Amino acid sequence: MDTEAAIRNGTMQVTILLLVAAALAIGFGVAGVGASLPIAVGLLVLTAVLYAVRPDEDRFGSVAGVDLDGVVQSLWLAPLVTALPLLVRLSATPGEVQAIGGLLGLAGMANYFLRPVYLLGYDLVSAVRESVGRANGR
């Protein structure tokens, strides 16, 4: 896999991971569940279970340029990403848990929309590296 494809797949994995984490937090908030130690521990247990059952082989392939196998293999991190801010703010009300979910979703979408900037940065660094290499006779 070339570097540009790795950047595309990596940013898509992070975006989907943050959106799933946001959905978890918003779901808790809508259900009227505030942050607490049992909820955070439950999310950490869910993280461990999902890590244990994640698929090792490729099953899904690529859809619309998105490596679904990589996405599925990294989804176990979503409960962990949800649990971390809840652990920081254990006294969060259901509305605050929803707001945490909204911020996670915002971060996910910001990552998605910044993907062209990441690719531009990679192209610029590659061009500079190539021109410096030519200037040095390499």
N, C-alpha and C positions, 0 to 999 in steps of 0.2 A: 504494500500500500504506500503510495507516495505521501509526502508531507501535507499537501493541500487536502487530500482525502482524509487524512488523519485529523486535521484541524476541523474539517466539516463534521466528521463522525463524532469527534470529541465534544465539540460544542453542542451538537444535537443531543448527545447523551446527557450532558450537564443540564441542558434546557428541559428535557423530559424528566429527568430526576427532580429538578426543582419544581416542576409543575405537579408531579405526583405528590411530592412532599407538601406543596401548597394545598392540594386537594385533601390530603389527610388532615391538615391543621384546620382548614375551613370546615371540613366535615365534623370534626370535634366541636368546633365553635357553634355550628348550626344545631348540633344535637344538644347543645347546652352544657357541654363538658368543658370545664376550665382546666388549666394546667395543674398537675399535681404529681407527686412522686410516683404513685402507682401507674398513672398514664404514661409517664416518661419511661418507667421500667418496662411496662408492657410494650412500648414502641421499641425499646432496646432488645427485648426478647423476640419480637417480630423480626427485627433486623437479623438476629442470629439464626432464626428459623429460615428466613428467606435466603440467607447466605448458604445454609446447609443444603437447601434444595435447588439452588440455581443450576441451570443446565450447563454441562461442560462442553457439549458438542454443539455445532451449528445446526439449527433446525429451521430458522425463519428466512434467512437470506437477506436480500436488500429490497426495500420498497421505496420508490421515488428517491433513490440515492441515499437512503438512510439505512445504516447497518442495524437491522433489528436484533440480530444476535448480540451485538455489543450492548444495545439498550437493555435487552432482557437480562443479560448477565450483570448489569450494573444497577438494576432496579432495587436490589436488596438494600442499597444505601438510602433509599427514600425515607423509611421510618427513622433512620439515624439522623438524617438532616432535619426531620420534624422534631425529634426528641431534643436536639441540642438547644434550640432557643427556648423550648419549654423547660428544660433544666435550668437555664439561666434565669428564667422568670417563672418560678414555680407557683407563684400566687396569681398568675394571669387569669382574668375572668374569661368566660366564653367569648365575649366580644373582642377581648385582646388576643385570644387564640386565633380568632378569625382574622384579625389584623396581621398577626404573625404570618398566617397563611397567605394573606394578600401580598405581604412583603416578599415572601418566598416566590410567589408567582411573578411578581414584578421583576425580581432578580433573574428568574428564568427567561422571561420575555426580553429583558435587557440583554442578556447573554445571546439570545437568538438574533436580535436585531444588530448586535455588534459583530456578528460573524463576518460580514464583509470587511469590517475594520481589521479584524484579526488576520484575514487573508491578505489585505493590503499591506499590513505590517510585515507579514512573512515575505511577500513579493518584494517590498522595499529592502529588507535585510538581505534577501537572496541577490538582488541586483547590486547592492553595495558590495557584498562579499565577492561576487563575480568580477566586478570592475576592479576591486582592490587586487584580486588574484591576477588579473590580466596586467595590471600596472606593475606588479612585482615579478612578472614573467612566469607565472605558474600556469 
